[in-house]
Amino acid sequence: MNMERSAWAGTTVFGSVAVYLALVPVSSQIGKWGVVAVGAAVVIGSLLVFPWKTAANGEPSGRLINALKVGGSRNQVQILGDDSTGLQAGRDIVGKRDE
């Protein structure tokens, strides 16, 4: 778990430095509230991917971003035209014809 948190911290530091370096030249043009909005977006984004909990197998499972994922069947769907062939390695494809 410490490895995931270390990776998160390193990515957050590099991302924050990159945002800061990109923001400095335009900070006078976007105003004080623009800088605050960008900073808030960085903080919120960083908190969304922080590994809060650990699953039984040791994998990080408590990221807030996982709660925001869109549900669905998770089946891959490929729409093919008439007389088309669709190939994919690894999983079956649920094919649908254009109508």
Buried (B, 14 or more C-beta within 10 A) or exposed (E): EEEBEEEBEEEBEEEBEEBEEEBEEEBEEEEEEBBEEBBEEBEEEBEEBBBEEEEEEEEBEEBEEEEEEEEEEEEEEEEEEEEEEEEEEEEEBEEEEEE
